[in-house]
Structure formats: C-alpha cells, structure tokens
Amino acid sequence: MSTQALPNLIETIHPLSREEQPAVAALLAATARHFASFDGAMPAAYEAMTEQTPMAPGVRAEEVTHGAVRGWWLHPANAPADRAILFLHGGAYMLGSAHGYRGFASQVAVRAGVATFVLDYPLAPAHPFPAAVDAALAARCWLAAQGIAELALIGDSAGGALALTCLGGDSTPPIASAVVLSPWVDLSLSGASMTDPATHDPVFQQAVLARAAATYLHGADARDGRASPLFAVPEKLPPLAIQVGTDELLLDDARRYATAAVAGGGVVHLDIYEGLHHVFQRSTIELASARQALDAAARFIGTHWTEARLRLP
C-alpha cells in the first residue's frame, strides 16, 4: 500500500496480493457465467447477482413504503436513533432495487453500527432523468422528517453519482460524510480511461455505458450537473471518500471528481485498488479486498459524525 498526500487529497494505492488474484479471476468468471446462462431478462439477472451479497448477521431488515419514498431499512443492533446512512444503489439508472441490495447495505450498516436506508428510486426508461435525482433528494428530506439529525451517504456506480448530487444546498439533515464506490460522474464519457487501451475493464464496454446514458438522459444534456456531477461540484463539500479499481472504464471519473473537489477546497480520500473491477466491494464472501474496503468505508463514516469530530485533538 502506498499513500500520496496533496493539499486536501489523500490518495492511497492498494496493491492486489498474489494470493487474492485467483479469487478475483474465479469471481469474474462466475459472474460472466451467471449472465450468460441466466434464464431471464437483464433486470432479473442483475437482481439475482446483487442478491448474492449475504445479509450481515444481527441486522434486521424492514420494508418501507411512505408515499413516494420506498425502500428498505437495515437495522444493526444498538444503532443510534438520530443518525442514518442513505444507500443509493447502482445499475446504470435502469437496473437494481433496494430489495436486491439489502445484503450489500447490511454489510455497510453492521460495520458502521448505523441504520442504513436503501432507496428504491424510479428507473429508466420508464422514468428518465431527472426522476432518480428528484427521488434521492426527496429521500433526504423524508429522513429529516423521521428524526434523523445527521446523515451519511454511500452509493455505488450510478448510485455514487446520485449521492454526489445530494451534496449541494442547505437541505436537512446535514450530511456528515459521503462514500462513493466507482461513481459514474460523467455521462458524456469523456474520461481518458474510457478509451485508454491500457484499461482492461472486465465488466463494461464503452458502448454499453453510452447506451445506458442515452436511455437515462432521454435527450437531456450529458453535461447537466444533476446527471453528471463532475460538472457541478459544490463549493462546500462534506468529507468525501472515493473507492475505485484500476480495471475500470470509470477510473478517471473517480480521479477527476477528486481533483475537482479538492480544487474547490474539499477534503477527499481517494482509494485506488489495483487489479480490481467495478464495485468489487459487493463480493464480501469471495474477496478479502471487498471486506477491507467496506471496513475502510465504515471507519471513514464513523470518523466524521459531529460527535467524533469534536473528540479529535
């Protein structure tokens, strides 16, 4: 592991151990077989994949339907009543559900010791941009009405971008920190890693992302900051952690957002995992790196609650 420190940017490179390389290869092969052999449409195949992340022991799941706000609470034991984590799931704005992400979210909840709400936001093509953004912002306001006094955000891929769109403005509850995993922050696909021949992404092809972006945008401008938060980084940001693998077309999305956030005065921890793929963190059974990355995410969230910051020397 190596760390580079610049003003307000802490970048850490995490090498992939030789011992873990076979596990990564086996996981990617199993995922490819899953999609190739699944007897059903892509939404169902994606749902089945996300459901493979197990529920953490001791976490209670509770379904919520409250007007337009739908999702699942994941309650670890002895969680405080006035704090919460809002989990925004990935799936290129067209796939995924709070139900399918319950296991993944429970792994965050139990590590952080904080109740975590996974939002079911409306998906494209039936609900194109900005429906997902509006739903995420509405969920933040709904959590305030539930008595949540302080909020942390976490999201993967498209959900990471949704988390970043929630950071601006003065809405309540205040956001203590945000963690984004392989965030898709530029729907114009202009990052260098999108076309760099040295990038070998085992999950995505640029054409797949282009089709997803066009479906979600439905004619809207790809550089609209609500769709591509890279182009509308807020002037004031909470502490932000970004995790990304080197084997990702989205590698430079993460790097560019970190650079832009720091330029505006934000504090960013950028963790780059060598030899790892898009949202590897969901593979908590197969990969030690996934468990370690979620441990780090939970520590980051725990360090930045108001009470924790006040205890720092």
N, C-alpha and C positions, 0 to 999 in steps of 0.2 A: 504494500500500500504506500502510495506517495501523495503528499499534500502540497499544493501550491497556494500561497496566500497573496492576494492582491487587496487593495483597499475595498473592504466590504464584500469581497468574493473569496470564499474558501472552496477551492476545487480539489477534490480527492479522487485519485485513480485507484481502483480496486482490481488487482490482477485476478484472473481466474486460475485457481490452482490446478495443477496437473491431475490431481486426484478427482476433481469435480468435472473435468472435461468429458469423460464417458457418460456421466449422468446427464449433462446438457445435450449431448448428441442423442442419447436414448429418448429424452423428453421431446425433442424436436421431431424425431422420427415417429413417436407415438402420436403427437399432435397431427402430423401430416396424415397418418393412417386414419385418425379419427374423422377428419374432414373428408377424406377420400372415400371412406366406407360408410359414412353416416346415411341412414335411410330416412331422409327428410330434407326440408328446406334449410337454407343457411341460418335463419334466425334460431331454429331449433338446434342446429349443430353448435352454434355459438353458445346458446344457453347451456347445453349439455357440457361443453368444455368448461365454462365458468363455474358450473356446479361441482367440478372436481376438486376445488379447493375446500378442504373439510371445515366444518364448524369447529371452532375452538372450544375446548372443554369449559364448562361453567358459564357459558354465555347463553342468555335467554333471548329468543327471537320473538318479536311482536309485530304483527302486520298493522299498518296504519292506513286508513282512508279517511281523510278530513277535507271535504270539498275537493279542490283541485290538487291537493297535496296527497300523494300516495307513496308508500314505500315500506321499509322495514326498520324497526329499531333493533339493535343488538346491544343487550344489556349485560356487561360483565358484573360480577359480584362487587358490592360496596362502591359502586360508581357514584361520584358526586351528582347532586340533583341539578346544579346550576351550570354545568359545563356539558358540552356535546361536541362531537365530531360529525361533520356533514361529509358523507362519502358520495362522490359523483362518479358513476361508472362509465367505462369506455364502451366502444363498439361502433366507432365511426359515425355516431349520431343516428345509426339505423338499427343497431343490434344491442342486445343486453337488457337486463332487467334487475331491479332491486332483489327479487327472489333469487335469481341466479348468482348474484354477487354476495349473498348473505355470508357464505363461508369466508370469502376474502375479507369482507368488512369485519367479521368476528375476529379474525386474526389481528386486525388493527386494534379493535376495541379491547381485547384482552391484554394486549401488550401495553396499551396506553392507560388502561384502567378507567376508561371513559365511555359512556354510552355513545353509540355511533348510529346515525340515521342514514340509511341508503335510500336515495331518492329515485322513484320511478318518474322520469321525465318523458315527455312525448317524443316519439321517434319519427324521423323522416322515412319514407317520402310522404306519409300522411300528414306529418306535422313538420314542415321545413323550418329553417331559420326564420325568425329568432325564437321559436317556441321553446327549445331546450334552455336557452339563456333566460327567458322570462320565468320558466319553471324553477330554475336554480335560485334566482333572486327571490321569488315568492317563497321558496322553502326557507331561505334565510330569515325572512320576516316572520314566517309561521313559527320557526324555532324560538324567536324572541317572544312570541305570544305564549309559548309553552313554558316560559320562565327561564329560558336559557340566557344566562348573563354574559357568557363568553364562549366563543366558537372557534374551533379549528377546522380547516378544510383539508380533504385529501381527495385526489382523483387520478385516474389512470387514462392516458391517451386522450380521447375527446373529452372525457370527464376531467382530466387535468386542465384542459383549456377552459372548461366551464368553471372550474374552481378559480382560475385566474380572472375570469370576467366578473366574479363576485367581489373582487378585492377593492374596487374603487368606490368612491362615495362615502357617505356617513351613515349608512343604514345600520340598524342594530340587528342582532347583538354584535359587539365589536369582534373582529377576527384576530385572535392571538397569534396564529401562525398558519402556514399552508405548506402542504407537501404534495408535489405533483410527480407522477411516475410516467416517464416517456410522454410528456404533454405534446399534443398536436396543436401548435400555436400559430401555424401559418398555412391556411388553406390555399394560398397561391402556390405552394410547393416550391418556394424559391431558395430553400436551404441548399448549401453546397453538397451535403451528404445525399441529397436526392438523386444526384447524377454522378457522384464520385464513383469511379469504377472500383475503388478500394473498399467501398461499403458493400458488404455481402449480407443483406437482410434476409433471414430465412422465413420471415413472416409476411412481409409486404412487398409488393411491386408498386412502382410509382403510378402505373395505370390504375391499379385498384384504389389507391388514395385519391387519384384525380376523379374517378367515377363517384366515389363517396362524397367528395367535396362538392361536386356539381349537383348531386342529388339533394344534399342538405341545403346548399345555398339557394337553389331554385331560382337562379337569376340574380341573386344579391351579389354585392361586391366582395370578392375574397379578401380584400384588404380592410373591410369593415372591422373595427376593433372588437366588436361583440362576437364576431365569428372567428377572427384571428387575433387573439390578444397580444401577439407580438407587436402589432401596430397601434396599440393603445395602452402602453404600460402606465399604470397610475403613478402620479407624482409621489404619493405616500403608500408604502407597502409594509405589510407586516413581515416579520422574519419568514423567509422562504427557503424551502429545501427542494431540490430537483434531483431526481434519480433517473439515469438513462444508461442503456447499454451501448457498447461500441458497434454492435451488429444491428444497427437501426438506421433506416432512412431518416428517422426523426432525430438523429443525434444532434444535428445543427439547429433544430428547433429549440432544443434544450439549451445549447450553448448560447444562441443568440438572445433568447429571453433572459438568461442570466446576465449577459453583458449589458443589455438594455436596462435591466432592473438596477444593476449596480451603478450605471451611469446616472440614473435618476436619484441615487442616494440610498437605495435599498440594500439590505444585507442578505446575501444568498449563499447557501451551501449547495454546491454542485458536485454530486457524486456520480462518477462515470465508471461503469462496471465493464471491464474488458471481457470480450468473448461472449457477452450475454445479449439476449434478444429482447424484443418488445414485451414489456410488462412481465418479465421473468418472475417478479415478486409473488405472483399468484401461485407459483409451484412450491408451496411450503413443505410438501412431503418429499419431493424429489431433490430439491436444491438447498444446500446449506446457505448459498448466497442469497436466496429468497428470504430465508428466515433472518439472516443477518441484516438485510436491507430493511425489513419491516421492524426489526428491533431498533435500528437507527432512526427510522421514521417516528416511532413511538417516543424515543428519547428526545428527539427534536421537538415534538409536540409538547411533551412534558416539561421541557426546559422553558417554554415560552408562555405558559399561563401567567397571568399577572402576579399571582402569589409567588410563583417560582422565581420570576424576575426580581421581585422585591427582596428575595433572600440572597441574591448574588452579591458578592462583595463589591 
